[in-house]
């Protein structure tokens, strides 16, 4: 177990849940999309340490998250005008 896991333990059921959801997400979105799912505990209105699962290279996921954070800060919302329902 690495230092990070010792400081910020993830419950066994959370880890299994993340793996289960990752498999389902990948099956639903198909091979042309990458994803990252982030979960974090909320205590007294404050978020704790995040845990994530992704099908991307770590560097690609970090870039995508930074890009999305910039969009959310500047536009206040995620564009959905090009999403087909």
Secondary structure, DSSP 8 states (H G I E B T S, - for coil): --HHHHHS---HHHHHHHHHHHHHHHHHH-TT---EEEEEEEETTEEEEEEEEESS-HHHHHHHHHHHHHHHHHHSS---TT---
